[in-house]
């Protein structure tokens, strides 16, 4: 039955679960050694018990000594008693026997109804409802089959225990008879054998009853499977008739002659009774799950009331706070809409029969909530969704009354055409600002309304001329797309609001990465929710258009396409899975680095260099792990892959020694950390700050602004001066000279005072002036002072130099120019310089 149901519904709901392929590949690799044992054990559990064979009886595990006969006989009787206790009547057989007549009657009635419906021209909607009518019976039979399987397996295990004990005691009896022991011992053994025979007879009876019921239940399941297969074939035929003329046009006299008053009254009465019977039957079948859903909805509504009462405390300075408050101003509607999300897994196997009932707890609340946050000019679009939903419900209820169903559908299409035409008129857009005209949401709405107008007109024309199936296919997809879009957009806004509130509530509010990146996280959440909503909407509409099964089969075929490679079997799906796994590893690595840098490192006070080393190492570890998982997902055997990696590593060691050397040096730099990101280093002519330590090379930004790429091997092998390895203190040294006539003590006092008065100079070690010696033109002094502001030490040095000049000028201390003494040993007679003759001013 399960196979046939998947044959029908799998075409409509099949989706390619690529992410699961990786887990399956990894699990199959890990569990491969134990698969055979598990299978053998399962087959042993399922195997029917047989009569005790002589071979098994003659193969004892051990033989009992005469002295242990008494103890072992009591032990065996206790084992038999415990085994029979395990298969005592638990109500399974009796319950199923009592339920079988009613089940057969229901199945026969549904088979007759299915045959009657499939004998005429039937729509896809009717066939889907017919297939879903088998769901409760199928679930009940599957439950019975599971209970019977478990009981028969328990009986099989009991029989296996009896066979083992029988073999042990038979071997013991045979051995003791050959030893000519007393008859009393043989009599005690015979008593044990008699107990085993009684236990086996009881187990055989239970096994026969279970197997007989298994056969009966399997026969009923086969009847359901066969009918589901016929429904599936009828459905494919109905879809194939999409462009067939299957009804009379509305202007035909045949269409109006069926509108007989007595026939209408009879059909309406039948619709009412069928509707009430369906509700009653549905309540009886799903009472437990309805109770679970109602409890969940009640809890969610109470939670929304609680959130509404505290929302002002949580959203004091939050962007879009007013919009979020408006969303939570309707807690009942909000709780019902959120309960719809949880109702989907609760009623997973009854979605088709409960489709319109579940839509009620989503469409109406979504409209009520959206009316609080959208512009008033969009209210009419929300009203269109409500009207379309109610018309679809009426049409679904009256599907057995074809004339009424068609009339309602024509009314719905006319309403859609008129509404869409009205909204596409330019005057409807006068109340919307020009900024909104440029937004993507407005553009999507505009194109969507035009598409609704065109498709509704086509569906209306097709229905009018007699192509009812084509019309229903288009019209149902349009209607479902409208209220599905309203529900998804409402859910999108609500979940975004819930995420915003969650970021302001403990424990998320205590995370630094949340506090400092609220806008970024909200935008990413909106992006994910938007993509998810669009994907769900597209899939739902394609299902309504009966295009999803074909697309799904095509996609599955594409994924299963073999790529011709020698001695390797790889499919497109394997490659896609491998790429997705590696991309997932990249995203995981980015998230880990984001979490570390934004929350963990600030909490622990980790230095920049150490945090960069940890992040880099984790990044490459995650990428390497993702690479191995991607290779496994691609179909490579783990052992063979390890050998290939080893051989490849040897080749790399010889051919790429320099790269490998830099790679290993990078790992050493990241682990030992002689140089860290943010350190100021000096290596040869390179003097600057380390900006990045990669796995192959590092980047140093010089103080002139250039960036130097340094191989990691050079940072390990060459001499490197690290100015900031242990701390960021820097000594400032300023040499200065004064004239020979200056007082040295006065100069030293002035230098010390200048350093002590300058902000940024550390009190310890204490700044001091030093008399360095006698220069050619001056007395040489030096001012030494320490600062912990390494990045501004040049600025501090400049300020100290300026203060030295100013202070020396105030104190009368002169800084001499370089002086030279010129000694003339001889004077050579020189020609007198001619003078210009004086001029008489007269």
LINNORLIN-V81121 format. One record per residue. N is the residue number from 1. RES is the residue in three letters. PHI is phi in whole degrees, -180 to 180 (* if undefined). OMEGA is omega in whole degrees, -180 to 180 (999 if undefined). D_CENTER is the distance of its C-alpha to the mean C-alpha in whole Angstrom. Layout:
# LINNORLIN-V81121
{{N:RES:PHI:OMEGA:D_CENTER} {N:RES:PHI:OMEGA:D_CENTER}}
This chain:
# LINNORLIN-V81121
{{1:UNK:*:-180:32} {2:UNK:-62:-179:28} {3:UNK:-68:-179:29} {4:UNK:-69:180:31} {5:UNK:-66:176:28} {6:UNK:-68:178:25} {7:UNK:-64:-180:28} {8:UNK:-83:-172:28} {9:UNK:-84:179:25} {10:UNK:-62:179:23} {11:UNK:-69:-176:25} {12:UNK:-96:-173:23} {13:UNK:-117:-178:20} {14:UNK:-71:176:19} {15:UNK:-144:-177:16} {16:UNK:-81:-178:15} {17:UNK:-97:-174:12} {18:UNK:-68:-176:12} {19:UNK:-63:-179:9} {20:UNK:-74:-177:11} {21:UNK:-64:180:14} {22:UNK:-63:180:14} {23:UNK:-62:179:13} {24:UNK:-65:-180:16} {25:UNK:-65:180:18} {26:UNK:-65:180:18} {27:UNK:-65:180:19} {28:UNK:-65:178:22} {29:UNK:-67:-178:23} {30:UNK:-72:-174:23} {31:UNK:-95:-176:25} {32:UNK:-56:-178:27} {33:UNK:-64:-175:30} {34:UNK:-99:-175:30} {35:UNK:-65:-178:29} {36:UNK:-62:180:33} {37:UNK:-65:-180:34} {38:UNK:-63:-180:31} {39:UNK:-65:180:32} {40:UNK:-64:179:36} {41:UNK:-66:180:35} {42:UNK:-65:179:34} {43:UNK:-66:177:37} {44:UNK:-67:178:39} {45:UNK:-67:-176:38} {46:UNK:-85:-175:38} {47:UNK:-67:178:41} {48:UNK:-68:-180:44} {49:UNK:-72:179:47} {50:UNK:-120:176:50} {51:UNK:-66:-180:53} {52:UNK:-65:-179:54} {53:UNK:-88:178:55} {54:UNK:-62:-179:58} {55:UNK:-63:180:56} {56:UNK:-68:-179:54} {57:UNK:-67:-177:56} {58:UNK:-93:-180:58} {59:UNK:-116:-177:55} {60:UNK:-75:173:55} {61:UNK:-73:177:53} {62:UNK:-164:178:56} {63:UNK:-119:-175:59} {64:UNK:-91:177:60} {65:UNK:-74:-178:63} {66:UNK:-61:-177:66} {67:UNK:-69:-177:66} {68:UNK:-102:-175:62} {69:UNK:-59:-177:63} {70:UNK:-63:-179:63} {71:UNK:-66:-177:60} {72:UNK:-69:179:58} {73:UNK:-66:177:59} {74:UNK:-66:178:58} {75:UNK:-64:179:55} {76:UNK:-64:178:54} {77:UNK:-62:178:55} {78:UNK:-68:177:53} {79:UNK:-63:179:50} {80:UNK:-64:-180:51} {81:UNK:-64:179:51} {82:UNK:-65:180:48} {83:UNK:-66:178:47} {84:UNK:-67:177:48} {85:UNK:-66:180:47} {86:UNK:-67:-178:43} {87:UNK:-110:177:44} {88:UNK:-64:180:46} {89:UNK:-58:179:46} {90:UNK:-116:179:43} {91:UNK:92:-177:43} {92:UNK:-64:-177:41} {93:UNK:-62:-177:44} {94:UNK:-63:-179:46} {95:UNK:-62:-177:43} {96:UNK:-70:179:42} {97:UNK:-62:179:46} {98:UNK:-69:-177:46} {99:UNK:-83:-174:43} {100:UNK:-61:180:44} {101:UNK:-58:179:47} {102:UNK:-65:178:45} {103:UNK:-63:179:42} {104:UNK:-62:-180:44} {105:UNK:-65:180:46} {106:UNK:-63:-180:43} {107:UNK:-65:178:41} {108:UNK:-63:178:45} {109:UNK:-64:179:45} {110:UNK:-68:177:41} {111:UNK:-65:177:43} {112:UNK:-63:179:46} {113:UNK:-64:178:44} {114:UNK:-63:178:41} {115:UNK:-64:180:44} {116:UNK:-66:-178:46} {117:UNK:-68:-177:43} {118:UNK:-75:180:42} {119:UNK:-76:180:46} {120:UNK:-114:176:46} {121:UNK:-70:-171:44} {122:UNK:-128:180:41} {123:UNK:-90:178:38} {124:UNK:-64:180:34} {125:UNK:-61:179:33} {126:UNK:-65:-180:36} {127:UNK:-66:177:35} {128:UNK:-65:177:31} {129:UNK:-67:178:33} {130:UNK:-65:179:35} {131:UNK:-66:-180:32} {132:UNK:-69:178:30} {133:UNK:-68:177:34} {134:UNK:-80:-173:34} {135:UNK:-59:-179:30} {136:UNK:-60:179:32} {137:UNK:-65:179:35} {138:UNK:-62:178:32} {139:UNK:-64:-179:30} {140:UNK:-66:179:33} {141:UNK:-66:178:35} {142:UNK:-63:177:31} {143:UNK:-64:177:32} {144:UNK:-62:-179:35} {145:UNK:-63:178:35} {146:UNK:-65:179:32} {147:UNK:-64:179:35} {148:UNK:-66:179:38} {149:UNK:-60:-179:36} {150:UNK:-64:-179:35} {151:UNK:-69:180:39} {152:UNK:-64:178:40} {153:UNK:-66:176:38} {154:UNK:-62:178:40} {155:UNK:-64:178:43} {156:UNK:-61:179:43} {157:UNK:-66:177:42} {158:UNK:-64:178:45} {159:UNK:-62:177:47} {160:UNK:-64:177:46} {161:UNK:-62:179:47} {162:UNK:-63:179:51} {163:UNK:-63:179:51} {164:UNK:-63:180:51} {165:UNK:-66:178:53} {166:UNK:-62:179:55} {167:UNK:-63:180:56} {168:UNK:-64:-176:56} {169:UNK:-74:177:59} {170:UNK:-65:178:61} {171:UNK:-65:179:61} {172:UNK:-63:-179:62} {173:UNK:-62:180:65} {174:UNK:-63:-179:66} {175:UNK:-69:-179:66} {176:UNK:-73:176:68} {177:UNK:-63:179:71} {178:UNK:-70:179:71} {179:UNK:-92:178:72} {180:UNK:59:177:75} {181:UNK:-82:-177:73} {182:UNK:-69:-180:74} {183:UNK:-67:180:74} {184:UNK:-64:178:72} {185:UNK:-68:179:69} {186:UNK:-64:180:69} {187:UNK:-63:180:69} {188:UNK:-66:177:66} {189:UNK:-66:179:64} {190:UNK:-65:177:65} {191:UNK:-66:177:64} {192:UNK:-65:179:60} {193:UNK:-63:178:60} {194:UNK:-63:178:61} {195:UNK:-63:179:59} {196:UNK:-68:179:56} {197:UNK:-65:178:58} {198:UNK:-65:179:57} {199:UNK:-64:180:54} {200:UNK:-68:179:53} {201:UNK:-63:179:55} {202:UNK:-67:179:52} {203:UNK:-64:178:49} {204:UNK:-62:179:51} {205:UNK:-64:179:51} {206:UNK:-65:180:48} {207:UNK:-66:-180:46} {208:UNK:-63:179:48} {209:UNK:-65:-179:47} {210:UNK:-67:-180:44} {211:UNK:-66:179:44} {212:UNK:-63:178:46} {213:UNK:-68:176:43} {214:UNK:-58:179:41} {215:UNK:-64:180:43} {216:UNK:-65:179:43} {217:UNK:-65:179:40} {218:UNK:-64:178:39} {219:UNK:-63:178:41} {220:UNK:-66:177:40} {221:UNK:-63:179:37} {222:UNK:-66:176:38} {223:UNK:-61:179:40} {224:UNK:-66:178:37} {225:UNK:-59:-179:35} {226:UNK:-62:-179:38} {227:UNK:-69:177:38} {228:UNK:-64:175:34} {229:UNK:-66:177:35} {230:UNK:-66:177:38} {231:UNK:-63:178:36} {232:UNK:-62:178:33} {233:UNK:-66:178:36} {234:UNK:-64:180:38} {235:UNK:-67:178:35} {236:UNK:-63:177:34} {237:UNK:-65:180:38} {238:UNK:-65:177:37} {239:UNK:-65:178:35} {240:UNK:-67:180:37} {241:UNK:-94:-174:40} {242:UNK:-62:-179:38} {243:UNK:-103:180:41} {244:UNK:-93:177:44} {245:UNK:-82:-169:46} {246:UNK:-115:-180:46} {247:UNK:-147:177:47} {248:UNK:-77:175:50} {249:UNK:-65:-173:50} {250:UNK:-70:178:51} {251:UNK:-88:179:54} {252:UNK:-75:179:55} {253:UNK:-66:179:58} {254:UNK:-64:180:56} {255:UNK:-67:-175:53} {256:UNK:-87:-178:55} {257:UNK:-68:-180:57} {258:UNK:-78:179:55} {259:UNK:-82:178:54} {260:UNK:-85:-175:57} {261:UNK:-62:180:57} {262:UNK:-66:180:58} {263:UNK:-66:178:55} {264:UNK:-64:180:53} {265:UNK:-63:180:54} {266:UNK:-63:-179:53} {267:UNK:-67:178:50} {268:UNK:-65:177:49} {269:UNK:-63:179:50} {270:UNK:-65:178:48} {271:UNK:-62:180:45} {272:UNK:-62:-180:45} {273:UNK:-67:179:46} {274:UNK:-64:-179:43} {275:UNK:-66:180:41} {276:UNK:-65:177:42} {277:UNK:-63:180:42} {278:UNK:-65:178:38} {279:UNK:-63:-180:37} {280:UNK:-63:-179:39} {281:UNK:-63:-180:38} {282:UNK:-64:179:34} {283:UNK:-66:180:35} {284:UNK:-67:-177:36} {285:UNK:-77:-174:34} {286:UNK:-115:-174:31} {287:UNK:-59:-178:32} {288:UNK:-64:-179:30} {289:UNK:-72:175:27} {290:UNK:-63:179:29} {291:UNK:-64:179:30} {292:UNK:-63:-180:26} {293:UNK:-66:-179:25} {294:UNK:-62:177:28} {295:UNK:-62:179:28} {296:UNK:-63:180:24} {297:UNK:-61:179:25} {298:UNK:-63:179:28} {299:UNK:-64:180:26} {300:UNK:-65:179:24} {301:UNK:-64:177:27} {302:UNK:-62:179:29} {303:UNK:-64:179:26} {304:UNK:-67:175:26} {305:UNK:-63:179:30} {306:UNK:-64:-180:29} {307:UNK:-64:-180:27} {308:UNK:-61:-180:29} {309:UNK:-71:-177:32} {310:UNK:-114:-172:30} {311:UNK:-68:180:28} {312:UNK:-68:177:31} {313:UNK:-74:-176:31} {314:UNK:-87:-173:27} {315:UNK:-120:-177:28} {316:UNK:-66:-177:31} {317:UNK:-125:-177:30} {318:UNK:-87:175:27} {319:UNK:-69:-176:27} {320:UNK:59:-178:27} {321:UNK:-64:-178:28} {322:UNK:-67:178:30} {323:UNK:-63:180:28} {324:UNK:-65:177:26} {325:UNK:-62:179:29} {326:UNK:-65:179:30} {327:UNK:-63:-177:26} {328:UNK:-84:176:27} {329:UNK:-76:176:31} {330:UNK:-119:-173:30} {331:UNK:-67:-179:28} {332:UNK:-67:178:29} {333:UNK:-63:-180:28} {334:UNK:-65:178:24} {335:UNK:-65:179:24} {336:UNK:-66:-180:25} {337:UNK:-66:177:22} {338:UNK:-68:178:19} {339:UNK:-66:177:21} {340:UNK:-61:179:20} {341:UNK:-62:-180:17} {342:UNK:-79:180:17} {343:UNK:-71:-178:20} {344:UNK:-61:176:18} {345:UNK:-71:180:17} {346:UNK:-65:-179:21} {347:UNK:-108:-173:22} {348:UNK:-59:-176:20} {349:UNK:-92:179:23} {350:UNK:-129:-175:26} {351:UNK:-64:-177:24} {352:UNK:-67:-179:26} {353:UNK:-75:-179:29} {354:UNK:-105:-172:28} {355:UNK:-57:-175:26} {356:UNK:-75:176:29} {357:UNK:-68:177:29} {358:UNK:-68:178:25} {359:UNK:-64:-179:26} {360:UNK:-63:-179:28} {361:UNK:-82:178:26} {362:UNK:-117:-175:24} {363:UNK:-68:-176:26} {364:UNK:-63:177:29} {365:UNK:-61:180:27} {366:UNK:-63:179:25} {367:UNK:-65:-179:29} {368:UNK:-64:-179:30} {369:UNK:-73:-178:28} {370:UNK:-66:177:28} {371:UNK:-65:178:31} {372:UNK:-84:-171:31} {373:UNK:-122:179:29} {374:UNK:-99:178:30} {375:UNK:-67:-178:34} {376:UNK:-58:-179:36} {377:UNK:-68:178:37} {378:UNK:-95:-179:34} {379:UNK:-61:-177:35} {380:UNK:-65:177:36} {381:UNK:-67:177:33} {382:UNK:-64:177:32} {383:UNK:-66:177:35} {384:UNK:-60:180:34} {385:UNK:-63:179:31} {386:UNK:-65:-179:33} {387:UNK:-62:-180:36} {388:UNK:-63:179:34} {389:UNK:-63:-179:32} {390:UNK:-68:177:35} {391:UNK:-65:177:37} {392:UNK:-65:177:34} {393:UNK:-63:179:34} {394:UNK:-62:-180:38} {395:UNK:-67:178:38} {396:UNK:-65:180:36} {397:UNK:-68:-176:38} {398:UNK:-96:-176:41} {399:UNK:-63:178:40} {400:UNK:-76:176:43} {401:UNK:-101:-167:45} {402:UNK:-61:-178:45} {403:UNK:-67:179:47} {404:UNK:-63:179:46} {405:UNK:-62:-180:42} {406:UNK:-70:179:43} {407:UNK:-63:177:45} {408:UNK:-64:-179:42} {409:UNK:-68:176:40} {410:UNK:-62:177:43} {411:UNK:-62:179:43} {412:UNK:-63:-180:39} {413:UNK:-67:177:39} {414:UNK:-61:178:42} {415:UNK:-60:180:41} {416:UNK:-65:180:38} {417:UNK:-62:-179:40} {418:UNK:-65:-179:42} {419:UNK:-65:-180:39} {420:UNK:-66:179:37} {421:UNK:-64:179:41} {422:UNK:-64:-177:42} {423:UNK:-75:179:38} {424:UNK:-83:177:39} {425:UNK:-76:-177:42} {426:UNK:-59:-177:43} {427:UNK:-67:178:44} {428:UNK:-72:-176:41} {429:UNK:-98:-176:40} {430:UNK:-66:-177:42} {431:UNK:-82:-178:41} {432:UNK:-103:-177:38} {433:UNK:-69:-179:38} {434:UNK:-65:179:38} {435:UNK:-62:179:35} {436:UNK:-66:178:33} {437:UNK:-60:-177:34} {438:UNK:-87:-177:33} {439:UNK:-73:180:29} {440:UNK:-64:-180:26} {441:UNK:-63:180:26} {442:UNK:-67:179:30} {443:UNK:-65:177:30} {444:UNK:-62:179:27} {445:UNK:-62:-179:29} {446:UNK:-63:-180:32} {447:UNK:-66:178:31} {448:UNK:-63:179:30} {449:UNK:-65:177:33} {450:UNK:-65:178:35} {451:UNK:-65:178:33} {452:UNK:-63:179:33} {453:UNK:-61:-178:37} {454:UNK:-67:-177:37} {455:UNK:-69:178:35} {456:UNK:-66:177:37} {457:UNK:-64:178:40} {458:UNK:-64:180:40} {459:UNK:-64:179:39} {460:UNK:-64:179:42} {461:UNK:-66:-180:44} {462:UNK:-63:179:43} {463:UNK:-68:-178:43} {464:UNK:-65:-177:47} {465:UNK:-91:173:48} {466:UNK:113:176:47} {467:UNK:-91:-171:43} {468:UNK:-70:-179:42} {469:UNK:-66:176:39} {470:UNK:-60:180:38} {471:UNK:-64:179:38} {472:UNK:-65:180:36} {473:UNK:-62:-179:33} {474:UNK:-71:-176:33} {475:UNK:-65:179:34} {476:UNK:-65:178:31} {477:UNK:-65:179:29} {478:UNK:-64:-178:30} {479:UNK:-62:-180:30} {480:UNK:-64:179:27} {481:UNK:-63:-179:25} {482:UNK:-67:-176:27} {483:UNK:-78:172:26} {484:UNK:-68:178:23} {485:UNK:-64:178:23} {486:UNK:-64:-179:24} {487:UNK:-65:-178:22} {488:UNK:-68:179:19} {489:UNK:-68:175:21} {490:UNK:-62:178:22} {491:UNK:-64:178:18} {492:UNK:-60:-180:17} {493:UNK:-68:-178:20} {494:UNK:-68:-180:20} {495:UNK:-65:175:16} {496:UNK:-63:177:17} {497:UNK:-66:178:20} {498:UNK:-62:178:18} {499:UNK:-64:179:16} {500:UNK:-63:179:20} {501:UNK:-69:-179:21} {502:UNK:-61:180:19} {503:UNK:-72:180:19} {504:UNK:-105:-178:23} {505:UNK:-123:175:23} {506:UNK:-61:9:23} {507:UNK:-91:-176:21} {508:UNK:-64:-178:19} {509:UNK:-64:-180:22} {510:UNK:-86:-179:24} {511:UNK:-83:180:21} {512:UNK:-63:-179:23} {513:UNK:-67:176:20} {514:UNK:-83:-178:19} {515:UNK:-62:-175:23} {516:UNK:-88:-175:24} {517:UNK:-135:-178:21} {518:UNK:-61:-178:20} {519:UNK:-63:179:21} {520:UNK:-63:-179:19} {521:UNK:-65:179:16} {522:UNK:-66:178:17} {523:UNK:-65:179:17} {524:UNK:-68:178:14} {525:UNK:-64:178:12} {526:UNK:-62:179:15} {527:UNK:-64:-179:14} {528:UNK:-64:180:10} {529:UNK:-64:179:12} {530:UNK:-65:178:15} {531:UNK:-64:179:13} {532:UNK:-64:180:11} {533:UNK:-64:179:14} {534:UNK:-63:179:16} {535:UNK:-63:178:14} {536:UNK:-64:-180:15} {537:UNK:-65:-180:19} {538:UNK:-63:180:19} {539:UNK:-63:-179:18} {540:UNK:-64:180:20} {541:UNK:-67:178:23} {542:UNK:-64:175:23} {543:UNK:-63:180:24} {544:UNK:-66:179:26} {545:UNK:-84:-179:28} {546:UNK:60:178:28} {547:UNK:-99:-177:26} {548:UNK:-62:180:23} {549:UNK:-58:179:25} {550:UNK:-66:178:27} {551:UNK:-63:179:24} {552:UNK:-65:178:22} {553:UNK:-64:179:24} {554:UNK:-64:179:25} {555:UNK:-65:178:22} {556:UNK:-64:178:22} {557:UNK:-65:178:25} {558:UNK:-64:180:24} {559:UNK:-66:-179:21} {560:UNK:-87:-179:24} {561:UNK:-65:-180:27} {562:UNK:-80:175:28} {563:UNK:-95:-176:29} {564:UNK:-70:176:33} {565:UNK:-129:-178:33} {566:UNK:-67:173:36} {567:UNK:63:179:35} {568:UNK:-133:179:31} {569:UNK:-106:-178:29} {570:UNK:-130:178:26} {571:UNK:-109:177:24} {572:UNK:-62:178:22} {573:UNK:-62:177:19} {574:UNK:-62:-179:20} {575:UNK:-66:180:20} {576:UNK:-63:178:17} {577:UNK:-63:180:15} {578:UNK:-62:179:17} {579:UNK:-63:-180:16} {580:UNK:-66:178:12} {581:UNK:-64:-180:12} {582:UNK:-67:177:15} {583:UNK:-65:175:13} {584:UNK:-62:177:10} {585:UNK:-64:178:13} {586:UNK:-63:179:14} {587:UNK:-64:178:12} {588:UNK:-63:179:11} {589:UNK:-63:179:15} {590:UNK:-64:179:15} {591:UNK:-66:179:13} {592:UNK:-62:179:16} {593:UNK:-66:177:19} {594:UNK:-63:-180:18} {595:UNK:-65:-180:17} {596:UNK:-66:-174:21} {597:UNK:-72:-175:23} {598:UNK:-92:-174:22} {599:UNK:-131:-171:22} {600:UNK:-76:-178:23} {601:UNK:-61:177:26} {602:UNK:-62:179:28} {603:UNK:-67:-177:28} {604:UNK:-87:-178:29} {605:UNK:68:-178:32} {606:UNK:-72:178:31} {607:UNK:-65:-177:33} {608:UNK:-60:-178:32} {609:UNK:-65:-180:33} {610:UNK:-65:179:31} {611:UNK:-64:177:28} {612:UNK:-64:179:28} {613:UNK:-65:180:29} {614:UNK:-63:-179:26} {615:UNK:-63:-180:23} {616:UNK:-65:179:25} {617:UNK:-62:178:25} {618:UNK:-62:179:21} {619:UNK:-59:-178:20} {620:UNK:-73:176:22} {621:UNK:-64:180:21} {622:UNK:-65:179:18} {623:UNK:-65:179:19} {624:UNK:-65:177:21} {625:UNK:-62:177:19} {626:UNK:-63:178:16} {627:UNK:-65:179:20} {628:UNK:-66:178:21} {629:UNK:-64:178:17} {630:UNK:-65:177:18} {631:UNK:-66:177:21} {632:UNK:-65:178:21} {633:UNK:-64:178:18} {634:UNK:-75:176:21} {635:UNK:109:180:23} {636:UNK:-77:175:25} {637:UNK:-71:-175:27} {638:UNK:-62:-179:26} {639:UNK:-65:180:30} {640:UNK:-65:180:31} {641:UNK:-64:178:28} {642:UNK:-64:178:30} {643:UNK:-63:179:33} {644:UNK:-63:179:33} {645:UNK:-64:178:31} {646:UNK:-64:179:34} {647:UNK:-64:178:36} {648:UNK:-63:179:35} {649:UNK:-65:177:35} {650:UNK:-64:178:39} {651:UNK:-63:179:39} {652:UNK:-65:-178:37} {653:UNK:-58:180:40} {654:UNK:-87:-173:43} {655:UNK:-89:-176:42} {656:UNK:-128:-175:39} {657:UNK:-63:-177:41} {658:UNK:-65:-180:41} {659:UNK:-66:178:37} {660:UNK:-63:178:37} {661:UNK:-60:178:39} {662:UNK:-65:179:37} {663:UNK:-64:178:34} {664:UNK:-64:178:35} {665:UNK:-63:177:37} {666:UNK:-63:177:34} {667:UNK:-64:178:32} {668:UNK:-63:179:36} {669:UNK:-61:-178:35} {670:UNK:-75:-178:32} {671:UNK:-92:180:33} {672:UNK:-75:178:37} {673:UNK:58:171:36} {674:UNK:-69:176:40} {675:UNK:-131:-178:38} {676:UNK:-124:176:35} {677:UNK:-62:-178:34} {678:UNK:98:178:36} {679:UNK:-74:174:39} {680:UNK:-103:-175:42} {681:UNK:-122:176:44} {682:UNK:-135:-178:47} {683:UNK:-142:-176:47} {684:UNK:65:180:50} {685:UNK:-89:-178:51} {686:UNK:-93:179:47} {687:UNK:-141:-178:47} {688:UNK:-179:-176:43} {689:UNK:-104:178:40} {690:UNK:-75:-178:37} {691:UNK:-99:-177:34} {692:UNK:-154:172:32} {693:UNK:-118:180:32} {694:UNK:-92:-178:30} {695:UNK:-82:179:30} {696:UNK:-119:-177:33} {697:UNK:-144:179:35} {698:UNK:-125:-178:35} {699:UNK:-116:178:36} {700:UNK:-119:177:39} {701:UNK:-99:-179:40} {702:UNK:-76:-180:44} {703:UNK:-75:173:45} {704:UNK:-84:177:47} {705:UNK:106:179:43} {706:UNK:-83:178:43} {707:UNK:-115:-175:40} {708:UNK:-108:177:41} {709:UNK:-90:-176:39} {710:UNK:-113:175:40} {711:UNK:-59:-178:39} {712:UNK:-62:-180:38} {713:UNK:-62:179:41} {714:UNK:-67:179:43} {715:UNK:-68:179:42} {716:UNK:-92:-172:42} {717:UNK:-87:-175:46} {718:UNK:-92:178:47} {719:UNK:-78:-178:49} {720:UNK:-125:175:47} {721:UNK:-96:179:48} {722:UNK:-104:-175:45} {723:UNK:-77:-173:46} {724:UNK:-132:-177:43} {725:UNK:-68:-177:42} {726:UNK:-93:177:43} {727:UNK:-156:-177:44} {728:UNK:-114:176:44} {729:UNK:-82:-180:48} {730:UNK:-142:178:50} {731:UNK:-91:178:54} {732:UNK:-98:-179:56} {733:UNK:-123:-178:59} {734:UNK:-127:175:62} {735:UNK:-78:180:65} {736:UNK:-150:179:68} {737:UNK:-118:178:72} {738:UNK:-128:-179:75} {739:UNK:-68:-178:79} {740:UNK:-67:-179:81} {741:UNK:-89:-177:83} {742:UNK:-79:178:79} {743:UNK:-83:-177:79} {744:UNK:-59:-179:76} {745:UNK:-65:178:76} {746:UNK:-64:180:75} {747:UNK:-64:-180:73} {748:UNK:-64:179:71} {749:UNK:-65:180:71} {750:UNK:-65:180:70} {751:UNK:-62:-180:67} {752:UNK:-64:-179:65} {753:UNK:-66:179:66} {754:UNK:-61:-178:64} {755:UNK:-70:-178:61} {756:UNK:-68:-178:61} {757:UNK:-84:-176:61} {758:UNK:-89:174:58} {759:UNK:-63:-179:54} {760:UNK:100:177:52} {761:UNK:-90:-177:54} {762:UNK:-72:176:53} {763:UNK:-72:177:56} {764:UNK:-133:-7:56} {765:UNK:-61:-174:56} {766:UNK:-71:176:59} {767:UNK:-68:-178:60} {768:UNK:-152:173:64} {769:UNK:-102:-177:66} {770:UNK:-125:173:68} {771:UNK:-91:-172:71} {772:UNK:-83:-178:71} {773:UNK:152:-176:74} {774:UNK:-107:179:77} {775:UNK:-94:-179:76} {776:UNK:-67:-175:78} {777:UNK:-124:-173:78} {778:UNK:-156:166:77} {779:UNK:-87:-171:76} {780:UNK:-94:176:72} {781:UNK:-121:177:70} {782:UNK:-146:176:66} {783:UNK:-101:178:63} {784:UNK:-120:-180:60} {785:UNK:-148:-177:58} {786:UNK:-112:175:54} {787:UNK:-138:176:51} {788:UNK:-100:177:47} {789:UNK:-98:-172:46} {790:UNK:-62:-175:46} {791:UNK:-69:-178:45} {792:UNK:-117:-175:48} {793:UNK:-67:177:50} {794:UNK:-67:177:52} {795:UNK:-66:178:52} {796:UNK:-64:179:54} {797:UNK:-63:178:56} {798:UNK:-64:179:57} {799:UNK:-64:179:58} {800:UNK:-65:179:60} {801:UNK:-62:179:62} {802:UNK:-64:180:63} {803:UNK:-68:178:64} {804:UNK:-62:180:66} {805:UNK:-61:-178:68} {806:UNK:-65:-177:68} {807:UNK:-67:178:69} {808:UNK:-62:-180:72} {809:UNK:-66:179:73} {810:UNK:-68:-177:74} {811:UNK:-82:180:75} {812:UNK:77:178:78} {813:UNK:-95:-176:76} {814:UNK:-99:173:76} {815:UNK:-100:-171:74} {816:UNK:-77:169:77} {817:UNK:-84:175:77} {818:UNK:-63:-177:77} {819:UNK:-117:177:81} {820:UNK:-136:174:83} {821:UNK:-94:-179:87} {822:UNK:-111:180:89} {823:UNK:-107:179:92} {824:UNK:-102:-180:95} {825:UNK:-82:-180:97} {826:UNK:-150:179:100} {827:UNK:-120:180:100} {828:UNK:-86:179:101} {829:UNK:-60:-175:104} {830:UNK:-117:177:102} {831:UNK:-70:-179:103} {832:UNK:-63:-178:104} {833:UNK:-79:-180:101} {834:UNK:-65:180:103} {835:UNK:-109:179:103} {836:UNK:-75:178:104} {837:UNK:-68:179:107} {838:UNK:-71:-179:107} {839:UNK:-111:178:107} {840:UNK:-80:-178:110} {841:UNK:-64:178:108} {842:UNK:-76:999:111}}
